């Protein structure tokens, strides 16, 4: 013992070395298979999202109904129809009796991803500024583009806002180029107008970008995406501790009845997750994440409950698979469990390939949505977000029960087989003892 080198030719060492190489090489093969089967899920979610932009819908609402409104409407309707373009839909102003405020309400209700609004009387305001040579004229008030960055900050920053601003910038420039010759042909003294009201000449029509739900809490990134990975890892650690306590240390799994064992395996993790999720939530509170924006002072409690249910949904799935794949191979379930959840949280699911529609029903996505509601006051779907967690908990409980029944039957058969072998051995030993006597 403790005296061999790795390549020594001792038969016992050779046997151990062969077993070691078999396990190590087998592990490499499994890891490689996992890489090529699981990592493409995440890579695929981030690959060429621009070719799916047509699945994002934007609205154009013309409250002007005149020259400015027509120019804006024409610009956006000509910038749609391709897979790499946002689908812009012209909505009638009559649909919004209270004006732009109704458009903003629809945007917050997630009826669209961006809303471009032409202000009422935008054209007449411009014409009046020309006639009166109004030096206080502000062309940027003619058009307002409303967005909600907090709905998905990555998608908003990567393409929704840049595309919208690009179209509006071109529209403003083209309108200015066409507007000046019209003024000249109508007899307006351009020089006098430029001196008295330079903004009317330089920028007759501009735009304002109004981000009604900004992603203005940077630390929230640790709560709505990266922190969810930690939440899953914590639930995994708790499951492994439970497994070790149940099988390795105490052996209580072989002493309890099936019903008692099932209750232990289901209730024990959920009880463990309760204080763990509280401590997890308190970390965010310590870094001043404002959970009160969405539903008031109950926000932190709701976040804690959402984290608790998410840990239960994520952890009970691990607990269930432990029965099937055992501790030796559970990591090969944890990896795809993380990847499949994370892949649908970075960008809007609409711009991902169709296969990623499953994301609407995974724990991570719904926790992220719930966090955005609490922290940024985005659309409130907390009932649905909790419902998805409850559904996963229910599925995991059923799966765990089925797999545990199967495992218990296997353990009973093995125990009975061992008893028969032991009984047969004892009989043979007894017979030999009598013969010797």
C-alpha positions in Angstrom: 0.0 0.0 0.0 1.1 3.5 -0.9 4.2 2.1 -2.6 3.3 1.9 -6.4 3.9 4.2 -9.3 1.0 4.7 -11.8 2.5 2.5 -14.5 3.9 -0.3 -12.4 3.0 -3.8 -13.6 1.7 -5.2 -10.3 -1.5 -7.2 -11.1 -3.6 -5.5 -8.4 -2.4 -2.0 -9.6 -3.0 -2.9 -13.2 -6.6 -3.9 -12.4 -7.2 -0.7 -10.4 -5.5 1.4 -13.2 -7.8 -0.2 -15.8 -10.9 0.6 -13.8 -9.7 4.1 -13.2 -9.0 4.7 -17.0 -12.4 3.2 -17.9 -14.2 5.5 -15.6 -12.1 8.6 -16.6 -12.5 8.0 -20.3 -16.2 7.2 -19.9 -16.6 10.5 -18.1 -14.8 12.4 -20.9 -17.1 10.8 -23.4 -20.2 11.8 -21.4 -18.9 15.3 -20.9 -18.2 15.7 -24.7 -21.7 14.4 -25.5 -23.2 16.8 -23.0 -21.2 19.7 -24.5 -22.5 19.0 -28.0 -26.0 18.2 -27.0 -26.6 20.9 -24.4 -24.4 23.9 -25.1 -25.9 24.5 -28.5 -29.2 25.3 -26.7 -27.7 28.4 -25.2 -25.5 29.3 -28.2 -28.6 28.9 -30.4 -30.6 31.3 -28.3 -28.0 34.1 -28.9 -27.3 33.2 -32.6 -28.7 35.6 -35.1 -31.6 37.1 -33.2 -31.8 39.8 -35.8 -33.4 37.3 -38.3 -36.4 36.9 -36.1 -37.0 40.6 -35.4 -40.3 40.5 -37.4 -41.8 38.7 -34.4 -41.5 41.9 -32.4 -44.4 44.3 -32.9 -44.3 48.0 -32.7 -47.1 50.5 -33.0 -47.4 53.8 -34.9 -50.2 56.1 -33.7 -50.9 59.3 -35.6 -52.8 61.8 -33.5 -51.9 64.5 -36.1 -53.6 63.2 -39.2 -51.7 65.8 -41.4 -48.3 66.3 -43.0 -46.1 65.3 -40.1 -48.2 62.2 -39.2 -48.3 61.1 -42.8 -44.5 61.3 -43.1 -44.0 59.3 -39.9 -46.5 56.7 -40.9 -45.0 56.3 -44.3 -41.5 55.9 -42.9 -42.4 53.1 -40.5 -44.7 51.2 -43.0 -41.9 51.2 -45.5 -39.5 49.8 -42.8 -41.3 46.6 -42.1 -42.1 43.3 -43.7 -38.6 41.8 -43.7 -37.4 39.1 -41.1 -34.7 41.5 -40.0 -37.2 44.4 -39.4 -39.6 45.0 -36.5 -43.2 44.6 -37.6 -44.7 48.1 -37.4 -48.5 48.3 -37.2 -50.4 51.5 -37.7 -53.1 51.9 -35.0 -56.0 54.3 -35.5 -56.0 57.2 -33.1 -59.6 56.6 -32.4 -58.6 53.5 -30.5 -57.1 55.7 -27.8 -59.7 58.3 -26.7 -57.5 59.7 -23.9 -54.6 60.3 -26.3 -50.9 59.2 -25.8 -51.6 58.1 -22.2 -53.8 55.3 -23.5 -51.0 54.3 -25.8 -48.5 54.1 -22.9 -51.0 52.0 -20.9 -51.2 49.5 -23.8 -47.5 49.5 -24.0 -47.2 48.7 -20.3 -49.7 45.9 -20.8 -47.2 44.5 -23.3 -49.5 44.9 -26.4 -46.4 46.0 -28.3 -42.6 46.4 -27.7 -42.4 50.1 -28.9 -45.0 52.8 -29.6 -44.3 55.7 -31.8 -46.8 58.6 -31.3 -47.2 61.6 -33.5 -48.5 64.5 -31.2 -51.9 66.0 -31.8 -51.8 69.1 -34.1 -48.1 68.5 -34.8 -48.4 69.9 -38.3 -50.5 72.9 -37.3 -48.1 73.7 -34.5 -45.2 73.7 -37.0 -47.1 75.9 -39.4 -47.9 78.3 -36.7 -44.2 78.5 -35.7 -43.3 79.3 -39.3 -46.0 82.0 -39.6 -45.1 83.6 -36.2 -41.4 82.9 -36.5 -41.6 81.4 -33.0 -38.1 81.1 -31.6 -39.3 78.8 -28.8 -40.5 76.1 -31.2 -39.3 72.6 -30.1 -39.6 70.1 -33.0 -38.7 67.2 -30.8 -42.1 67.3 -29.2 -43.8 66.4 -32.5 -42.9 62.7 -32.2 -42.5 60.6 -29.1 -41.3 57.0 -29.1 -42.3 55.1 -25.9 -40.3 52.1 -24.8 -40.0 49.8 -21.8 -36.4 48.9 -21.3 -37.1 46.9 -18.1 -39.2 44.4 -20.0 -36.0 43.1 -21.5 -33.0 45.3 -21.3 -30.8 43.3 -23.6 -33.3 43.3 -26.4 -34.2 46.9 -25.9 -30.6 48.0 -26.0 -29.5 45.7 -28.8 -32.1 46.3 -31.4 -35.5 47.7 -30.3 -34.3 51.2 -29.4 -31.5 51.5 -32.0 -33.9 50.5 -34.8 -36.6 52.9 -33.7 -34.2 55.8 -33.3 -32.6 55.0 -36.7 -36.0 55.2 -38.5 -37.0 58.4 -36.6 -33.6 60.1 -37.4 -34.0 59.4 -41.1 -37.6 60.6 -41.0 -36.5 63.9 -39.3 -33.8 64.5 -41.8 -35.9 63.7 -44.9 -38.7 65.9 -43.6 -36.3 68.8 -43.1 -35.0 68.4 -46.7 -38.5 68.4 -48.2 -39.8 71.1 -45.9 -37.4 73.9 -46.7 -38.2 73.9 -50.5 -41.9 74.0 -49.6 -41.3 77.1 -47.5 -39.3 78.7 -50.2 -42.0 78.0 -52.8 -44.7 79.4 -50.6 -42.9 82.7 -50.3 -41.5 82.4 -46.8 -38.3 84.4 -46.2 -36.0 81.6 -45.1 -33.2 83.9 -44.0 -35.5 85.9 -41.7 -37.0 82.7 -40.4 -33.6 81.1 -39.7 -32.6 84.2 -37.7 -35.7 84.4 -35.7 -36.6 80.7 -35.2 -33.5 78.6 -36.2 -35.0 75.4 -34.8 -37.9 75.6 -37.3 -35.4 75.6 -40.2 -32.8 73.2 -38.8 -35.2 70.7 -37.3 -38.8 71.2 -38.1 -39.6 67.8 -36.9 -37.7 65.8 -34.3 -38.4 63.2 -31.7 -38.2 62.3 -28.1 -37.4 58.8 -26.7 -39.4 58.2 -23.6 -38.3 55.1 -21.7 -41.3 54.7 -19.4 -39.8 51.7 -17.5 -36.0 52.1 -17.5 -33.7 49.4 -16.3 -32.3 51.7 -13.7 -31.2 49.3 -11.0 -28.0 47.6 -12.3 -27.8 45.2 -9.3 -31.2 43.8 -10.5 -29.2 41.9 -13.1 -28.0 39.7 -10.3 -31.6 39.0 -9.3 -33.4 38.4 -12.6 -30.8 36.3 -14.4 -27.4 35.4 -12.9 -28.8 35.0 -9.4 -31.2 32.4 -10.7 -28.3 30.2 -11.5 -27.1 30.5 -7.9 -30.7 29.8 -6.7 -30.6 26.5 -8.7 -27.1 25.6 -7.3 -28.3 26.3 -3.8 -31.2 24.0 -4.3 -28.9 21.4 -5.8 -26.6 21.6 -2.8 -29.6 21.2 -0.4 -30.7 18.1 -2.4 -27.3 16.5 -2.2 -27.2 17.2 1.6 -30.6 15.5 2.0 -29.5 12.6 -0.1 -26.3 12.1 1.9 -28.2 12.4 5.2 -30.9 10.0 4.0 -28.8 7.3 2.3 -25.1 7.5 3.3 -25.1 8.8 6.9 -28.3 7.5 8.5 -29.6 4.8 6.2 -33.1 5.9 7.1 -34.3 5.3 3.6 -34.1 1.6 4.3 -36.0 1.9 7.6 -39.0 4.0 6.7 -42.2 2.8 5.0 -42.7 3.9 1.5 -45.3 6.6 2.5 -43.0 8.0 5.2 -40.0 8.1 2.9 -42.1 9.9 0.2 -43.2 12.5 2.7 -39.6 12.9 3.9 -38.2 13.4 0.4 -40.9 15.9 -0.5 -41.3 17.9 2.6 -37.8 18.0 3.9 -36.4 19.9 0.9 -39.3 22.3 0.8 -38.7 23.1 4.5 -35.0 23.5 4.0 -35.6 25.9 1.1 -37.7 28.2 3.3 -34.8 29.7 5.4 -32.4 29.4 2.5 -34.6 31.4 0.2 -35.0 34.0 2.9 -31.2 34.4 3.2 -30.9 34.5 -0.6 -33.6 37.3 -0.8 -32.0 39.3 2.1 -28.8 39.6 0.1 -30.7 41.6 -2.6 -32.4 43.6 0.0 -29.1 44.5 1.6 -27.9 45.9 -1.8 -31.0 48.1 -1.9 -32.9 46.4 -4.7 -36.3 48.4 -4.6 -38.9 45.6 -4.4 -41.6 48.2 -3.6 -42.1 49.7 -7.0 -44.5 47.2 -8.4 -46.9 46.3 -5.6 -45.8 48.3 -2.6 -44.3 47.3 0.7 -45.4 43.6 0.2 -42.8 43.4 -2.6 -40.0 41.9 -0.6 -42.3 39.2 1.0 -43.6 38.3 -2.5 -40.1 38.1 -3.8 -39.1 35.8 -0.9 -42.1 33.5 -1.6 -41.3 33.5 -5.3 -37.7 32.5 -4.6 -39.0 29.8 -2.2 -41.3 28.4 -4.8 -38.6 28.6 -7.5 -36.2 26.7 -5.3 -38.8 24.1 -4.7 -39.6 23.8 -8.4 -35.9 23.6 -9.3 -34.8 21.5 -6.4 -37.5 18.9 -6.4 -36.7 18.3 -10.0 -33.2 17.5 -9.0 -34.5 15.4 -6.0 -36.6 13.4 -8.4 -33.8 12.8 -10.9 -31.5 11.7 -8.0 -33.6 8.6 -7.7 -33.2 7.7 -11.3 -29.5 8.7 -12.1 -28.1 8.6 -8.5 -25.5 10.9 -7.1 -22.8 9.7 -9.6 -24.6 11.1 -12.6 -26.8 13.9 -11.2 -24.4 16.6 -12.5 -25.4 15.5 -16.1 -28.9 16.5 -15.3 -28.0 19.7 -13.5 -26.1 21.0 -16.5 -29.0 20.8 -19.0 -31.4 22.0 -16.3 -29.4 25.2 -16.0 -28.8 25.7 -19.7 -32.4 25.1 -20.7 -33.5 27.7 -18.1 -30.9 30.4 -18.8 -31.2 30.2 -22.6 -34.7 31.8 -22.6 -33.9 34.7 -20.2 -31.4 36.8 -22.1 -33.4 38.0 -25.1 -37.1 38.3 -25.8 -38.4 34.8 -26.5 -40.1 36.2 -29.6 -36.8 36.7 -31.4 -35.5 33.2 -30.6 -36.1 30.2 -32.8 -39.5 28.5 -32.4 -38.2 25.7 -30.3 -37.5 28.2 -27.5 -41.2 28.8 -26.9 -40.9 26.3 -24.1 -39.3 29.1 -22.2 -42.7 30.5 -21.2 -43.1 27.6 -18.9 -39.7 27.2 -17.2 -39.0 28.5 -13.7 -36.2 30.9 -14.5 -38.2 32.9 -17.1 -41.2 33.3 -14.7 -39.0 34.3 -11.8 -37.4 36.9 -14.0 -40.8 38.2 -15.1 -41.9 38.4 -11.4 -38.8 40.2 -10.4 -39.3 42.8 -13.2 -42.8 43.4 -11.9 -41.7 43.9 -8.3 -38.6 46.0 -9.1 -39.5 47.9 -12.3 -43.3 47.9 -12.2 -43.7 46.1 -15.5 -46.8 44.1 -16.4 -48.1 42.2 -13.4 -48.3 38.4 -14.2 -47.4 37.3 -10.7 -50.3 34.9 -10.6 -49.0 33.1 -13.7 -45.4 33.3 -12.5 -46.3 31.5 -9.2 -48.6 29.1 -11.1 -45.7 27.9 -13.2 -43.6 27.2 -10.1 -46.6 25.3 -8.5 -47.0 23.3 -11.7 -43.3 22.3 -11.7 -43.6 21.4 -8.0 -46.6 19.2 -8.7 -44.9 17.4 -11.7 -41.8 16.8 -9.6 -43.8 15.4 -6.7 -45.6 13.0 -9.0 -42.3 12.0 -10.8 -40.5 11.6 -7.5 -43.3 9.4 -6.1 -43.3 7.1 -9.2 -39.5 6.8 -9.3 -39.3 6.2 -5.5 -41.9 3.4 -5.8 -39.8 1.8 -8.6 -36.6 2.3 -6.5 -38.2 0.8 -3.4 -39.4 -2.3 -5.3 -35.9 -2.7 -6.7 -34.4 -2.4 -3.1 -36.9 -5.0 -1.8 -36.0 -7.4 -4.6 -32.3 -6.9 -3.9 -32.9 -7.4 -0.1 -34.9 -10.6 -0.7 -32.3 -11.9 -3.1 -29.5 -11.2 -0.6 -31.5 -13.0 2.2 -32.0 -16.1 0.0 -28.3 -16.1 -0.9 -27.3 -15.7 2.8 -29.8 -18.5 3.8 -28.5 -20.8 1.2 -24.9 -20.1 2.3 -25.8 -20.8 5.9 -27.4 -24.1 5.0 -24.3 -25.2 3.1 -22.1 -24.2 6.0 -24.4 -26.1 8.4 -24.3 -29.2 6.2 -20.5 -29.1 6.0 -20.2 -28.7 9.8 -22.4 -31.8 10.4 -20.3 -33.9 7.9 -17.1 -32.9 9.7 -18.6 -33.9 13.0 
